[in-house]
Amino acid sequence: MPRLIAILGEYDPSYGPHQATDAAIEHSKILLGAYIRAEWISTQAIDEKRLRDYAGLWIAPGSPYKSLERTLRAIQYAREHRIPCLGTCGGFQHMLLEYTRNVLGVKDASHAEYDPYASNLFISQLPCSLAGREMVLNLVPGSQVASIYDTTSVREQYYCNFGVNPAYVPLLKQGPLSVSGSDAEGEVRVVEHPGHPFFIGTLFVPQQRSTPGRPHPLVTAFMKAVLERVDILA
């Protein structure tokens, strides 16, 4: 089983969160002493038959993606086949969109970045942009994310203009996906799937706070899950 991570998104070497994604992976690789290779794949080039070649998927910041549908199918594949999956910023939004359509059954759930006038805008534009802001968020005690951070209060950086439509939060909470992190106003900022080895989405960009001396714990936990999957399937 190859130690490969697919980073799904439209890579832009001048975009800070993409640079940070590459750097954070390197930081955690060194910490773990593991050989893991990451490949950027444009969403329009996602080949569903090749997804089995990857031990982990990272759904990257930087939406809108070139192919919404291929991205959602890749996320569905990771969710159903227990492939470690981390979504940050736009990746978080698309993980929720896939879940809402395919688990909660809202087939026309939409994202305002693609269709601002859709009738079921599950992902809507934030009243106040979070781009460039650092904020404190609260993690649910006992959640996987709280265990990874080993605390229930963290500060993280955001780059986003879209988030969960508050009108749909009650529906979101009806399924198995857990809201495991929120900001001071109670807005959804982290979700996880308790029945999955690693299926975590964050509206913030954890990779932005990773350094060589302090690799980000969430990125490191994702890569540990990738290594565990390699061992299981070896």
C-alpha positions as protocol buffer text, in pm:
chain_id: "A"
residue {
  index: 1
  type: MET
  ca { x: 0 y: 0 z: 0 }
}
residue {
  index: 2
  type: PRO
  ca { x: 165 y: 329 z: -109 }
}
residue {
  index: 3
  type: ARG
  ca { x: 213 y: 605 z: 144 }
}
residue {
  index: 4
  type: LEU
  ca { x: 44 y: 862 z: -76 }
}
residue {
  index: 5
  type: ILE
  ca { x: -173 y: 1158 z: 16 }
}
residue {
  index: 6
  type: ALA
  ca { x: -384 y: 1327 z: -249 }
}
residue {
  index: 7
  type: ILE
  ca { x: -431 y: 1700 z: -189 }
}
residue {
  index: 8
  type: LEU
  ca { x: -743 y: 1791 z: -384 }
}
residue {
  index: 9
  type: GLY
  ca { x: -760 y: 2153 z: -496 }
}
residue {
  index: 10
  type: GLU
  ca { x: -642 y: 2405 z: -752 }
}
residue {
  index: 11
  type: TYR
  ca { x: -279 y: 2450 z: -653 }
}
residue {
  index: 12
  type: ASP
  ca { x: -150 y: 2806 z: -660 }
}
residue {
  index: 13
  type: PRO
  ca { x: 214 y: 2843 z: -545 }
}
residue {
  index: 14
  type: SER
  ca { x: 152 y: 3209 z: -460 }
}
residue {
  index: 15
  type: TYR
  ca { x: -143 y: 3133 z: -229 }
}
residue {
  index: 16
  type: GLY
  ca { x: -37 y: 3128 z: 136 }
}
residue {
  index: 17
  type: PRO
  ca { x: -258 y: 2839 z: 256 }
}
residue {
  index: 18
  type: HIS
  ca { x: -125 y: 2617 z: -25 }
}
residue {
  index: 19
  type: GLN
  ca { x: 233 y: 2695 z: 68 }
}
residue {
  index: 20
  type: ALA
  ca { x: 142 y: 2626 z: 431 }
}
residue {
  index: 21
  type: THR
  ca { x: -15 y: 2292 z: 338 }
}
residue {
  index: 22
  type: ASP
  ca { x: 307 y: 2168 z: 177 }
}
residue {
  index: 23
  type: ALA
  ca { x: 514 y: 2299 z: 467 }
}
residue {
  index: 24
  type: ALA
  ca { x: 289 y: 2148 z: 737 }
}
residue {
  index: 25
  type: ILE
  ca { x: 311 y: 1805 z: 575 }
}
residue {
  index: 26
  type: GLU
  ca { x: 689 y: 1829 z: 577 }
}
residue {
  index: 27
  type: HIS
  ca { x: 693 y: 1938 z: 943 }
}
residue {
  index: 28
  type: SER
  ca { x: 481 y: 1639 z: 1050 }
}
residue {
  index: 29
  type: LYS
  ca { x: 675 y: 1395 z: 828 }
}
residue {
  index: 30
  type: ILE
  ca { x: 995 y: 1490 z: 1004 }
}
residue {
  index: 31
  type: LEU
  ca { x: 834 y: 1464 z: 1347 }
}
residue {
  index: 32
  type: LEU
  ca { x: 697 y: 1118 z: 1267 }
}
residue {
  index: 33
  type: GLY
  ca { x: 1011 y: 1003 z: 1089 }
}
residue {
  index: 34
  type: ALA
  ca { x: 791 y: 871 z: 812 }
}
residue {
  index: 35
  type: TYR
  ca { x: 808 y: 870 z: 435 }
}
residue {
  index: 36
  type: ILE
  ca { x: 478 y: 998 z: 302 }
}
residue {
  index: 37
  type: ARG
  ca { x: 444 y: 1157 z: -40 }
}
residue {
  index: 38
  type: ALA
  ca { x: 176 y: 1415 z: -110 }
}
residue {
  index: 39
  type: GLU
  ca { x: 46 y: 1493 z: -459 }
}
residue {
  index: 40
  type: TRP
  ca { x: -164 y: 1791 z: -558 }
}
residue {
  index: 41
  type: ILE
  ca { x: -450 y: 1698 z: -790 }
}
residue {
  index: 42
  type: SER
  ca { x: -675 y: 1948 z: -960 }
}
residue {
  index: 43
  type: THR
  ca { x: -1037 y: 1865 z: -889 }
}
residue {
  index: 44
  type: GLN
  ca { x: -1111 y: 1843 z: -1261 }
}
residue {
  index: 45
  type: ALA
  ca { x: -843 y: 1570 z: -1286 }
}
residue {
  index: 46
  type: ILE
  ca { x: -980 y: 1352 z: -1003 }
}
residue {
  index: 47
  type: ASP
  ca { x: -1003 y: 993 z: -1125 }
}
residue {
  index: 48
  type: GLU
  ca { x: -1230 y: 788 z: -903 }
}
residue {
  index: 49
  type: LYS
  ca { x: -1053 y: 467 z: -1004 }
}
residue {
  index: 50
  type: ARG
  ca { x: -725 y: 608 z: -873 }
}
residue {
  index: 51
  type: LEU
  ca { x: -856 y: 708 z: -533 }
}
residue {
  index: 52
  type: ARG
  ca { x: -778 y: 360 z: -403 }
}
residue {
  index: 53
  type: ASP
  ca { x: -410 y: 439 z: -463 }
}
residue {
  index: 54
  type: TYR
  ca { x: -412 y: 697 z: -185 }
}
residue {
  index: 55
  type: ALA
  ca { x: -390 y: 635 z: 187 }
}
residue {
  index: 56
  type: GLY
  ca { x: -534 y: 977 z: 269 }
}
residue {
  index: 57
  type: LEU
  ca { x: -717 y: 1272 z: 113 }
}
residue {
  index: 58
  type: TRP
  ca { x: -671 y: 1635 z: 208 }
}
residue {
  index: 59
  type: ILE
  ca { x: -942 y: 1863 z: 68 }
}
residue {
  index: 60
  type: ALA
  ca { x: -756 y: 2190 z: 34 }
}
residue {
  index: 61
  type: PRO
  ca { x: -845 y: 2558 z: 77 }
}
residue {
  index: 62
  type: GLY
  ca { x: -892 y: 2771 z: -232 }
}
residue {
  index: 63
  type: SER
  ca { x: -1243 y: 2710 z: -362 }
}
residue {
  index: 64
  type: PRO
  ca { x: -1439 y: 2737 z: -582 }
}
residue {
  index: 65
  type: TYR
  ca { x: -1299 y: 2419 z: -727 }
}
residue {
  index: 66
  type: LYS
  ca { x: -1296 y: 2346 z: -1098 }
}
residue {
  index: 67
  type: SER
  ca { x: -1514 y: 2038 z: -1044 }
}
residue {
  index: 68
  type: LEU
  ca { x: -1759 y: 2045 z: -758 }
}
residue {
  index: 69
  type: GLU
  ca { x: -1907 y: 1706 z: -843 }
}
residue {
  index: 70
  type: ARG
  ca { x: -1575 y: 1522 z: -867 }
}
residue {
  index: 71
  type: THR
  ca { x: -1469 y: 1671 z: -536 }
}
residue {
  index: 72
  type: LEU
  ca { x: -1788 y: 1555 z: -366 }
}
residue {
  index: 73
  type: ARG
  ca { x: -1752 y: 1204 z: -509 }
}
residue {
  index: 74
  type: ALA
  ca { x: -1394 y: 1185 z: -378 }
}
residue {
  index: 75
  type: ILE
  ca { x: -1509 y: 1291 z: -31 }
}
residue {
  index: 76
  type: GLN
  ca { x: -1789 y: 1033 z: -45 }
}
residue {
  index: 77
  type: TYR
  ca { x: -1536 y: 767 z: -140 }
}
residue {
  index: 78
  type: ALA
  ca { x: -1315 y: 857 z: 156 }
}
residue {
  index: 79
  type: ARG
  ca { x: -1610 y: 858 z: 395 }
}
residue {
  index: 80
  type: GLU
  ca { x: -1750 y: 525 z: 277 }
}
residue {
  index: 81
  type: HIS
  ca { x: -1415 y: 345 z: 244 }
}
residue {
  index: 82
  type: ARG
  ca { x: -1273 y: 474 z: 575 }
}
residue {
  index: 83
  type: ILE
  ca { x: -987 y: 660 z: 410 }
}
residue {
  index: 84
  type: PRO
  ca { x: -841 y: 932 z: 636 }
}
residue {
  index: 85
  type: CYS
  ca { x: -978 y: 1264 z: 514 }
}
residue {
  index: 86
  type: LEU
  ca { x: -894 y: 1615 z: 633 }
}
residue {
  index: 87
  type: GLY
  ca { x: -1077 y: 1918 z: 496 }
}
residue {
  index: 88
  type: THR
  ca { x: -963 y: 2272 z: 578 }
}
residue {
  index: 89
  type: CYS
  ca { x: -1143 y: 2597 z: 491 }
}
residue {
  index: 90
  type: GLY
  ca { x: -1310 y: 2520 z: 154 }
}
residue {
  index: 91
  type: GLY
  ca { x: -1246 y: 2152 z: 220 }
}
residue {
  index: 92
  type: PHE
  ca { x: -1457 y: 2171 z: 538 }
}
residue {
  index: 93
  type: GLN
  ca { x: -1740 y: 2331 z: 342 }
}
residue {
  index: 94
  type: HIS
  ca { x: -1736 y: 2060 z: 76 }
}
residue {
  index: 95
  type: MET
  ca { x: -1718 y: 1776 z: 329 }
}
residue {
  index: 96
  type: LEU
  ca { x: -2036 y: 1914 z: 483 }
}
residue {
  index: 97
  type: LEU
  ca { x: -2201 y: 1955 z: 145 }
}
residue {
  index: 98
  type: GLU
  ca { x: -2128 y: 1592 z: 52 }
}
residue {
  index: 99
  type: TYR
  ca { x: -2255 y: 1471 z: 387 }
}
residue {
  index: 100
  type: THR
  ca { x: -2573 y: 1674 z: 363 }
}
residue {
  index: 101
  type: ARG
  ca { x: -2653 y: 1545 z: 16 }
}
residue {
  index: 102
  type: ASN
  ca { x: -2563 y: 1181 z: 60 }
}
residue {
  index: 103
  type: VAL
  ca { x: -2627 y: 1110 z: 429 }
}
residue {
  index: 104
  type: LEU
  ca { x: -2891 y: 1360 z: 533 }
}
residue {
  index: 105
  type: GLY
  ca { x: -3068 y: 1323 z: 198 }
}
residue {
  index: 106
  type: VAL
  ca { x: -3086 y: 1690 z: 97 }
}
residue {
  index: 107
  type: LYS
  ca { x: -2994 y: 1624 z: -265 }
}
residue {
  index: 108
  type: ASP
  ca { x: -3017 y: 1986 z: -371 }
}
residue {
  index: 109
  type: ALA
  ca { x: -2806 y: 2122 z: -84 }
}
residue {
  index: 110
  type: SER
  ca { x: -2593 y: 2395 z: -240 }
}
residue {
  index: 111
  type: HIS
  ca { x: -2293 y: 2618 z: -186 }
}
residue {
  index: 112
  type: ALA
  ca { x: -2333 y: 2994 z: -232 }
}
residue {
  index: 113
  type: GLU
  ca { x: -1993 y: 3023 z: -396 }
}
residue {
  index: 114
  type: TYR
  ca { x: -2125 y: 2818 z: -690 }
}
residue {
  index: 115
  type: ASP
  ca { x: -2494 y: 2908 z: -687 }
}
residue {
  index: 116
  type: PRO
  ca { x: -2577 y: 3209 z: -467 }
}
residue {
  index: 117
  type: TYR
  ca { x: -2947 y: 3195 z: -556 }
}
residue {
  index: 118
  type: ALA
  ca { x: -3007 y: 2825 z: -486 }
}
residue {
  index: 119
  type: SER
  ca { x: -3310 y: 2741 z: -274 }
}
residue {
  index: 120
  type: ASN
  ca { x: -3119 y: 2520 z: -26 }
}
residue {
  index: 121
  type: LEU
  ca { x: -2799 y: 2708 z: 55 }
}
residue {
  index: 122
  type: PHE
  ca { x: -2638 y: 2480 z: 312 }
}
residue {
  index: 123
  type: ILE
  ca { x: -2311 y: 2672 z: 277 }
}
residue {
  index: 124
  type: SER
  ca { x: -2377 y: 3046 z: 274 }
}
residue {
  index: 125
  type: GLN
  ca { x: -2169 y: 3361 z: 270 }
}
residue {
  index: 126
  type: LEU
  ca { x: -2061 y: 3470 z: 617 }
}
residue {
  index: 127
  type: PRO
  ca { x: -2209 y: 3799 z: 739 }
}
residue {
  index: 128
  type: CYS
  ca { x: -1855 y: 3905 z: 826 }
}
residue {
  index: 129
  type: SER
  ca { x: -1554 y: 3762 z: 640 }
}
residue {
  index: 130
  type: LEU
  ca { x: -1310 y: 3561 z: 850 }
}
residue {
  index: 131
  type: ALA
  ca { x: -1028 y: 3597 z: 597 }
}
residue {
  index: 132
  type: GLY
  ca { x: -704 y: 3681 z: 773 }
}
residue {
  index: 133
  type: ARG
  ca { x: -851 y: 3662 z: 1123 }
}
residue {
  index: 134
  type: GLU
  ca { x: -735 y: 3460 z: 1422 }
}
residue {
  index: 135
  type: MET
  ca { x: -1004 y: 3346 z: 1662 }
}
residue {
  index: 136
  type: VAL
  ca { x: -1043 y: 3131 z: 1970 }
}
residue {
  index: 137
  type: LEU
  ca { x: -1267 y: 2828 z: 1938 }
}
residue {
  index: 138
  type: ASN
  ca { x: -1405 y: 2582 z: 2187 }
}
residue {
  index: 139
  type: LEU
  ca { x: -1373 y: 2207 z: 2138 }
}
residue {
  index: 140
  type: VAL
  ca { x: -1620 y: 1954 z: 2274 }
}
residue {
  index: 141
  type: PRO
  ca { x: -1469 y: 1759 z: 2567 }
}
residue {
  index: 142
  type: GLY
  ca { x: -1415 y: 1397 z: 2474 }
}
residue {
  index: 143
  type: SER
  ca { x: -1419 y: 1462 z: 2100 }
}
residue {
  index: 144
  type: GLN
  ca { x: -1148 y: 1330 z: 1870 }
}
residue {
  index: 145
  type: VAL
  ca { x: -1032 y: 1684 z: 1796 }
}
residue {
  index: 146
  type: ALA
  ca { x: -1008 y: 1777 z: 2166 }
}
residue {
  index: 147
  type: SER
  ca { x: -803 y: 1462 z: 2220 }
}
residue {
  index: 148
  type: ILE
  ca { x: -570 y: 1557 z: 1935 }
}
residue {
  index: 149
  type: TYR
  ca { x: -514 y: 1907 z: 2072 }
}
residue {
  index: 150
  type: ASP
  ca { x: -517 y: 1784 z: 2434 }
}
residue {
  index: 151
  type: THR
  ca { x: -722 y: 2092 z: 2525 }
}
residue {
  index: 152
  type: THR
  ca { x: -1069 y: 2234 z: 2471 }
}
residue {
  index: 153
  type: SER
  ca { x: -969 y: 2590 z: 2379 }
}
residue {
  index: 154
  type: VAL
  ca { x: -746 y: 2677 z: 2083 }
}
residue {
  index: 155
  type: ARG
  ca { x: -663 y: 2975 z: 1865 }
}
residue {
  index: 156
  type: GLU
  ca { x: -657 y: 2928 z: 1487 }
}
residue {
  index: 157
  type: GLN
  ca { x: -638 y: 3132 z: 1168 }
}
residue {
  index: 158
  type: TYR
  ca { x: -906 y: 3165 z: 900 }
}
residue {
  index: 159
  type: TYR
  ca { x: -910 y: 3247 z: 529 }
}
residue {
  index: 160
  type: CYS
  ca { x: -1277 y: 3195 z: 450 }
}
residue {
  index: 161
  type: ASN
  ca { x: -1582 y: 3390 z: 342 }
}
residue {
  index: 162
  type: PHE
  ca { x: -1832 y: 3102 z: 359 }
}
residue {
  index: 163
  type: GLY
  ca { x: -1961 y: 2875 z: 634 }
}
residue {
  index: 164
  type: VAL
  ca { x: -2254 y: 2665 z: 750 }
}
residue {
  index: 165
  type: ASN
  ca { x: -2589 y: 2838 z: 706 }
}
residue {
  index: 166
  type: PRO
  ca { x: -2718 y: 2872 z: 1067 }
}
residue {
  index: 167
  type: ALA
  ca { x: -3068 y: 2773 z: 952 }
}
residue {
  index: 168
  type: TYR
  ca { x: -2938 y: 2423 z: 872 }
}
residue {
  index: 169
  type: VAL
  ca { x: -2745 y: 2356 z: 1192 }
}
residue {
  index: 170
  type: PRO
  ca { x: -3037 y: 2165 z: 1356 }
}
residue {
  index: 171
  type: LEU
  ca { x: -3051 y: 1936 z: 1051 }
}
residue {
  index: 172
  type: LEU
  ca { x: -2674 y: 1889 z: 1056 }
}
residue {
  index: 173
  type: LYS
  ca { x: -2691 y: 1771 z: 1416 }
}
residue {
  index: 174
  type: GLN
  ca { x: -2946 y: 1499 z: 1334 }
}
residue {
  index: 175
  type: GLY
  ca { x: -2694 y: 1269 z: 1166 }
}
residue {
  index: 176
  type: PRO
  ca { x: -2384 y: 1080 z: 1284 }
}
residue {
  index: 177
  type: LEU
  ca { x: -2143 y: 1364 z: 1201 }
}
residue {
  index: 178
  type: SER
  ca { x: -2055 y: 1555 z: 1518 }
}
residue {
  index: 179
  type: VAL
  ca { x: -2002 y: 1927 z: 1563 }
}
residue {
  index: 180
  type: SER
  ca { x: -1689 y: 1917 z: 1776 }
}
residue {
  index: 181
  type: GLY
  ca { x: -1575 y: 2279 z: 1765 }
}
residue {
  index: 182
  type: SER
  ca { x: -1740 y: 2622 z: 1762 }
}
residue {
  index: 183
  type: ASP
  ca { x: -1646 y: 2985 z: 1804 }
}
residue {
  index: 184
  type: ALA
  ca { x: -1749 y: 3219 z: 2083 }
}
residue {
  index: 185
  type: GLU
  ca { x: -2088 y: 3276 z: 1916 }
}
residue {
  index: 186
  type: GLY
  ca { x: -2150 y: 2902 z: 1884 }
}
residue {
  index: 187
  type: GLU
  ca { x: -2101 y: 2893 z: 1505 }
}
residue {
  index: 188
  type: VAL
  ca { x: -1988 y: 2556 z: 1361 }
}
residue {
  index: 189
  type: ARG
  ca { x: -1614 y: 2552 z: 1300 }
}
residue {
  index: 190
  type: VAL
  ca { x: -1510 y: 2184 z: 1336 }
}
residue {
  index: 191
  type: VAL
  ca { x: -1687 y: 1859 z: 1247 }
}
residue {
  index: 192
  type: GLU
  ca { x: -1580 y: 1497 z: 1283 }
}
residue {
  index: 193
  type: HIS
  ca { x: -1724 y: 1153 z: 1210 }
}
residue {
  index: 194
  type: PRO
  ca { x: -1705 y: 940 z: 1527 }
}
residue {
  index: 195
  type: GLY
  ca { x: -1740 y: 615 z: 1334 }
}
residue {
  index: 196
  type: HIS
  ca { x: -1453 y: 691 z: 1097 }
}
residue {
  index: 197
  type: PRO
  ca { x: -1077 y: 652 z: 1163 }
}
residue {
  index: 198
  type: PHE
  ca { x: -1019 y: 1015 z: 1060 }
}
residue {
  index: 199
  type: PHE
  ca { x: -1284 y: 1228 z: 893 }
}
residue {
  index: 200
  type: ILE
  ca { x: -1237 y: 1583 z: 1021 }
}
residue {
  index: 201
  type: GLY
  ca { x: -1319 y: 1919 z: 870 }
}
residue {
  index: 202
  type: THR
  ca { x: -1215 y: 2260 z: 1001 }
}
residue {
  index: 203
  type: LEU
  ca { x: -1329 y: 2597 z: 874 }
}
residue {
  index: 204
  type: PHE
  ca { x: -996 y: 2736 z: 990 }
}
residue {
  index: 205
  type: VAL
  ca { x: -658 y: 2659 z: 831 }
}
residue {
  index: 206
  type: PRO
  ca { x: -450 y: 2464 z: 1086 }
}
residue {
  index: 207
  type: GLN
  ca { x: -155 y: 2428 z: 850 }
}
residue {
  index: 208
  type: GLN
  ca { x: -103 y: 2803 z: 873 }
}
residue {
  index: 209
  type: ARG
  ca { x: 16 y: 2769 z: 1233 }
}
residue {
  index: 210
  type: SER
  ca { x: 250 y: 2476 z: 1177 }
}
residue {
  index: 211
  type: THR
  ca { x: 623 y: 2539 z: 1218 }
}
residue {
  index: 212
  type: PRO
  ca { x: 932 y: 2313 z: 1196 }
}
residue {
  index: 213
  type: GLY
  ca { x: 967 y: 2333 z: 1573 }
}
residue {
  index: 214
  type: ARG
  ca { x: 595 y: 2282 z: 1641 }
}
residue {
  index: 215
  type: PRO
  ca { x: 423 y: 2075 z: 1372 }
}
residue {
  index: 216
  type: HIS
  ca { x: 49 y: 2122 z: 1394 }
}
residue {
  index: 217
  type: PRO
  ca { x: -112 y: 1843 z: 1601 }
}
residue {
  index: 218
  type: LEU
  ca { x: -410 y: 1810 z: 1367 }
}
residue {
  index: 219
  type: VAL
  ca { x: -189 y: 1761 z: 1062 }
}
residue {
  index: 220
  type: THR
  ca { x: 28 y: 1516 z: 1254 }
}
residue {
  index: 221
  type: ALA
  ca { x: -281 y: 1320 z: 1366 }
}
residue {
  index: 222
  type: PHE
  ca { x: -403 y: 1304 z: 1006 }
}
residue {
  index: 223
  type: MET
  ca { x: -69 y: 1167 z: 890 }
}
residue {
  index: 224
  type: LYS
  ca { x: -64 y: 913 z: 1174 }
}
residue {
  index: 225
  type: ALA
  ca { x: -404 y: 792 z: 1052 }
}
residue {
  index: 226
  type: VAL
  ca { x: -259 y: 761 z: 702 }
}
residue {
  index: 227
  type: LEU
  ca { x: 28 y: 546 z: 834 }
}
residue {
  index: 228
  type: GLU
  ca { x: -215 y: 330 z: 1030 }
}
residue {
  index: 229
  type: ARG
  ca { x: -418 y: 268 z: 716 }
}
residue {
  index: 230
  type: VAL
  ca { x: -102 y: 168 z: 531 }
}
residue {
  index: 231
  type: ASP
  ca { x: -19 y: -82 z: 808 }
}
residue {
  index: 232
  type: ILE
  ca { x: -372 y: -226 z: 809 }
}
residue {
  index: 233
  type: LEU
  ca { x: -374 y: -285 z: 434 }
}
residue {
  index: 234
  type: ALA
  ca { x: -12 y: -397 z: 404 }
}
